Amino acid sequence: MKKITLLLTVFVLVFAFTSCNKEGKFSPKKKIDKIYYEQNNSNQGKTLSEMWHWNGKQLQSIDYYNNGTLYSTNNFTYTKGRITRIDDYKNSEYVEFIYDGGKLSKCSRYYEGKLIDECVFKHKGNKIVSISETYFYYYKQENKDLKIVSNPLRFVLSESIVRVMDKNRAKAADSKGSQTYTTDIEWDKDNISKVKVVDGNVVEEEKFTYDKKNNPFYGMLDEYFDHSYFSKNNEISATFTDYYEGEVSTSVTNYTYTYDGNYPIVKHAIYDNESWTYYYEYLK
């Protein structure tokens, strides 16, 4: 399933969009067909990153590629129009979603049949305002080594946030037990404005700003719970701040877009001295 990193243990599956957008349902007006990726200042060039497969209005699966090679496929299962399960058969992983009424209440992720992550969601009105996530360790019996599987959050969270999640799972593995973290989420109308997690004397938070154009991923749900899926507009900056023992460190990722009407067809990101670009193609 895909790579991720560390903060906000944010299973920021915060997709309580608005009352007209029901959790677990994804019905975009423009449907993504392919996504290409390019790491700027590299010799690799533009390569296929994702291929989306649809059955009418319903997303059936997504193929993920690395350097042109297929390495994972997510297969979606629906119940009454809501996503209730995602299977990655190749990597022996699956995710299950449980709803209470029309709202997401819990998400559990399994690897080789063993529970490794579980999230419980708290709502205020129609929006998720906190997520309690528990990481479990997985013990591989055949060689007695701890195996930490891929993080359940989508890599597009900001690069800094993704680092936190891997760290938290590593803690759970090292302790041969479990680790639970709670992420608080703040909203500015229909966009997530801030996510924050406190871990002992460490506080990590990320703030976001947005444009006014349509986000083609709005309402999407997958095992990585990218926060941008749950915001109506396109992110233009992500500011990550880490507070630890009186020291403060900050990093910023900025995004610019090329649009076709109100939808992006190119997304360009700059972080520190690195930059990368995503190209979106839609079904005709």
C-alpha positions as CSV (number, residue, x, y, z in Angstrom):
1,M,0.0,0.0,0.0
2,K,2.0,3.2,0.0
3,K,4.8,4.9,1.9
4,I,4.3,7.6,4.6
5,T,6.1,9.3,7.4
6,L,5.7,10.8,10.9
7,L,3.6,13.5,12.8
8,L,0.2,13.8,13.6
9,T,-0.1,10.3,14.0
10,V,-2.8,11.7,12.0
11,F,-4.8,9.0,10.5
12,V,-6.2,12.2,9.2
13,L,-8.9,10.5,7.7
14,V,-10.8,13.6,8.7
15,F,-13.3,13.5,6.1
16,A,-16.3,15.0,7.7
17,F,-16.9,17.2,4.8
18,T,-20.2,19.1,4.9
19,S,-23.7,17.8,5.4
20,C,-24.1,17.4,1.6
21,N,-21.0,15.2,1.4
22,K,-21.5,11.9,3.3
23,E,-18.6,10.1,4.8
24,G,-17.4,7.2,2.8
25,K,-19.1,8.3,-0.5
26,F,-17.0,9.6,-3.4
27,S,-18.8,10.9,-6.4
28,P,-16.6,13.5,-8.2
29,K,-17.9,15.4,-11.2
30,K,-14.5,15.0,-12.8
31,K,-13.0,11.5,-12.5
32,I,-9.2,11.0,-12.4
33,D,-7.9,8.6,-15.0
34,K,-4.1,8.8,-14.5
35,I,-1.6,10.6,-12.3
36,Y,2.0,11.2,-13.3
37,Y,4.9,12.1,-11.1
38,E,8.1,14.0,-11.7
39,Q,10.9,14.6,-9.3
40,N,12.4,17.8,-10.5
41,N,16.2,18.1,-10.9
42,S,16.4,14.3,-11.5
43,N,17.1,12.2,-14.5
44,Q,14.0,10.1,-14.1
45,G,11.6,12.4,-15.9
46,K,7.8,12.1,-15.8
47,T,6.5,8.7,-14.9
48,L,3.1,7.0,-14.3
49,S,2.2,7.1,-10.6
50,E,-1.4,6.0,-10.4
51,M,-4.1,4.6,-12.7
52,W,-7.7,4.8,-11.5
53,H,-10.4,2.3,-12.6
54,W,-14.1,3.2,-12.6
55,N,-17.4,1.3,-12.9
56,G,-19.8,4.1,-13.9
57,K,-19.7,6.6,-11.0
58,Q,-18.0,4.2,-8.6
59,L,-14.2,4.0,-8.1
60,Q,-13.3,0.2,-8.3
61,S,-9.5,0.2,-7.9
62,I,-6.3,2.2,-8.1
63,D,-3.0,0.8,-9.4
64,Y,0.1,2.4,-7.9
65,Y,3.4,2.5,-9.9
66,N,7.0,3.1,-8.9
67,N,9.5,3.9,-11.8
68,G,6.9,2.5,-14.2
69,T,6.5,-0.8,-12.4
70,L,3.2,-1.8,-10.8
71,Y,3.7,-2.5,-7.1
72,S,0.3,-2.2,-5.4
73,T,-3.4,-2.2,-6.2
74,N,-6.2,-1.0,-3.9
75,N,-9.6,-2.7,-4.5
76,F,-12.6,-0.9,-3.0
77,T,-15.7,-2.6,-1.5
78,Y,-18.9,-0.7,-1.0
79,T,-22.0,-1.2,1.2
80,K,-25.0,1.0,0.3
81,G,-22.7,3.3,-1.6
82,R,-20.1,3.7,1.1
83,I,-16.6,2.4,1.1
84,T,-16.4,-0.3,3.8
85,R,-13.2,-2.1,2.8
86,I,-10.0,-1.7,0.8
87,D,-7.9,-4.7,-0.1
88,D,-4.3,-4.8,-1.2
89,Y,-4.0,-8.5,-2.1
90,K,-0.4,-8.2,-3.3
91,N,0.8,-6.9,0.1
92,S,-1.6,-9.0,2.3
93,E,-3.2,-5.8,3.7
94,Y,-6.8,-4.7,4.1
95,V,-8.7,-1.9,5.8
96,E,-12.2,-2.0,7.2
97,F,-14.4,1.0,7.9
98,I,-17.3,1.1,10.3
99,Y,-20.0,3.7,10.4
100,D,-22.4,4.8,13.1
101,G,-25.4,6.2,11.3
102,G,-23.9,8.3,8.5
103,K,-20.7,9.0,10.3
104,L,-17.4,7.1,10.3
105,S,-16.8,5.6,13.8
106,K,-13.8,3.3,13.4
107,C,-11.2,2.1,11.0
108,S,-9.1,-1.0,11.4
109,R,-6.1,-2.1,9.3
110,Y,-4.8,-5.6,9.0
111,Y,-1.6,-7.1,7.8
112,E,-1.4,-10.9,7.1
113,G,-4.7,-11.2,9.1
114,K,-3.3,-9.4,12.2
115,L,-4.7,-6.1,13.4
116,I,-1.9,-3.4,13.3
117,D,-3.7,-0.1,13.4
118,E,-7.1,1.1,14.7
119,C,-8.6,4.5,14.7
120,V,-11.7,5.9,16.6
121,F,-13.2,9.1,15.4
122,K,-14.9,11.9,17.3
123,H,-17.3,14.3,15.6
124,K,-18.6,17.8,16.3
125,G,-21.6,18.3,14.1
126,N,-20.7,17.0,10.6
127,K,-17.0,17.2,11.0
128,I,-14.4,14.9,12.5
129,V,-12.5,16.9,15.2
130,S,-10.3,14.2,16.7
131,I,-8.9,10.8,15.9
132,S,-7.5,8.4,18.5
133,E,-5.1,6.0,16.7
134,T,-3.6,2.9,18.3
135,Y,-0.5,1.3,16.6
136,F,0.1,-2.4,17.4
137,Y,3.3,-4.3,16.7
138,Y,3.4,-7.4,14.4
139,Y,5.7,-10.2,15.4
140,K,6.9,-12.3,12.5
141,Q,7.1,-15.8,13.9
142,E,9.2,-17.4,11.2
143,N,12.3,-15.4,11.9
144,K,11.4,-13.8,15.3
145,D,11.9,-10.3,13.8
146,L,9.6,-7.4,14.3
147,K,8.1,-6.4,11.1
148,I,6.8,-2.8,10.7
149,V,4.5,-2.6,7.8
150,S,3.7,0.4,5.6
151,N,2.0,3.3,7.4
152,P,-1.7,3.5,6.9
153,L,-1.7,7.2,5.9
154,R,-1.3,8.4,2.4
155,F,2.1,9.8,1.4
156,V,0.7,13.1,0.2
157,L,0.2,14.3,3.8
158,S,3.0,16.8,4.0
159,E,6.4,15.1,4.0
160,S,7.0,16.2,7.6
161,I,3.8,14.7,9.0
162,V,4.5,11.4,7.4
163,R,7.7,11.1,9.3
164,V,5.8,11.2,12.6
165,M,3.7,8.2,11.8
166,D,6.6,5.9,11.1
167,K,8.2,7.0,14.3
168,N,5.0,6.2,16.3
169,R,4.7,2.8,14.8
170,A,8.3,2.1,15.5
171,K,7.7,2.9,19.2
172,A,4.9,0.4,19.3
173,A,7.1,-2.2,17.7
174,D,10.0,-1.6,20.0
175,S,7.8,-1.8,23.1
176,K,6.2,-5.1,21.9
177,G,2.9,-3.5,22.8
178,S,0.9,-0.7,21.5
179,Q,1.0,3.1,21.3
180,T,-2.1,5.4,21.2
181,Y,-2.1,9.0,20.0
182,T,-4.9,11.5,19.6
183,T,-4.9,14.0,16.7
184,D,-7.0,17.2,17.0
185,I,-8.3,18.7,13.8
186,E,-9.5,22.3,13.2
187,W,-11.5,23.5,10.2
188,D,-12.0,26.7,8.3
189,K,-15.3,26.2,6.7
190,D,-14.9,23.2,4.4
191,N,-11.1,22.9,4.6
192,I,-8.9,21.5,7.3
193,S,-6.9,24.4,8.7
194,K,-4.8,22.6,11.4
195,V,-3.9,19.2,12.8
196,K,-2.1,18.7,16.1
197,V,-0.8,15.9,18.2
198,V,0.8,16.0,21.7
199,D,3.2,13.1,22.6
200,G,4.6,13.7,26.1
201,N,6.8,16.8,25.9
202,V,6.6,16.9,22.1
203,V,4.0,18.9,20.3
204,E,3.7,18.6,16.5
205,E,1.3,20.6,14.4
206,E,0.6,21.5,10.8
207,K,-1.4,24.4,9.4
208,F,-2.8,24.6,5.9
209,T,-4.0,27.3,3.4
210,Y,-6.1,26.8,0.3
211,D,-7.1,28.3,-3.0
212,K,-10.7,28.6,-4.2
213,K,-10.6,26.0,-6.9
214,N,-12.2,22.5,-6.9
215,N,-10.2,19.7,-5.3
216,P,-10.7,16.5,-7.5
217,F,-10.0,14.3,-4.4
218,Y,-12.7,15.9,-2.2
219,G,-14.6,13.1,-0.4
220,M,-12.1,10.4,-1.4
221,L,-11.4,7.7,1.2
222,D,-8.5,5.3,1.1
223,E,-6.2,3.6,3.6
224,Y,-3.8,6.5,3.8
225,F,-6.4,9.1,4.8
226,D,-4.7,12.0,3.1
227,H,-6.0,15.2,4.8
228,S,-6.3,16.9,1.4
229,Y,-9.0,14.4,0.5
230,F,-11.3,16.0,3.1
231,S,-10.9,19.6,2.1
232,K,-13.0,21.1,-0.6
233,N,-10.3,23.3,-2.1
234,N,-6.6,22.8,-3.1
235,E,-3.9,23.2,-0.6
236,I,-1.4,26.0,-1.4
237,S,0.8,25.8,1.8
238,A,1.5,23.4,4.6
239,T,3.5,24.7,7.6
240,F,4.8,22.1,10.0
241,T,6.1,23.1,13.5
242,D,7.7,20.8,16.0
243,Y,8.0,21.9,19.6
244,Y,10.4,19.8,21.8
245,E,12.1,20.8,25.1
246,G,11.9,24.5,24.4
247,E,13.2,24.2,20.9
248,V,11.0,25.0,17.9
249,S,11.6,23.9,14.3
250,T,9.5,24.9,11.3
251,S,9.3,23.8,7.7
252,V,7.0,24.9,4.9
253,T,5.8,23.2,1.7
254,N,4.3,25.4,-1.0
255,Y,2.1,24.3,-3.9
256,T,1.2,26.0,-7.2
257,Y,-1.2,24.8,-9.8
258,T,-2.1,24.9,-13.5
259,Y,-5.9,24.6,-14.0
260,D,-8.3,23.5,-16.7
261,G,-11.3,25.5,-15.7
262,N,-11.8,25.0,-11.9
263,Y,-9.8,21.7,-11.7
264,P,-6.0,21.3,-11.4
265,I,-4.1,19.5,-14.1
266,V,-0.6,20.2,-12.7
267,K,0.4,20.4,-9.1
268,H,3.9,21.7,-8.3
269,A,5.4,21.4,-4.8
270,I,8.4,23.0,-3.3
271,Y,9.9,21.9,0.1
272,D,13.3,23.1,1.2
273,N,15.6,22.7,-1.8
274,E,13.5,19.9,-3.3
275,S,10.6,20.2,-5.8
276,W,8.3,17.7,-7.5
277,T,5.3,17.8,-9.8
278,Y,2.1,15.8,-10.2
279,Y,0.1,15.7,-13.5
280,Y,-3.6,14.8,-13.5
281,E,-5.5,13.4,-16.4
282,Y,-9.3,13.0,-16.2
283,L,-11.7,10.7,-17.9
284,K,-13.2,12.3,-21.0
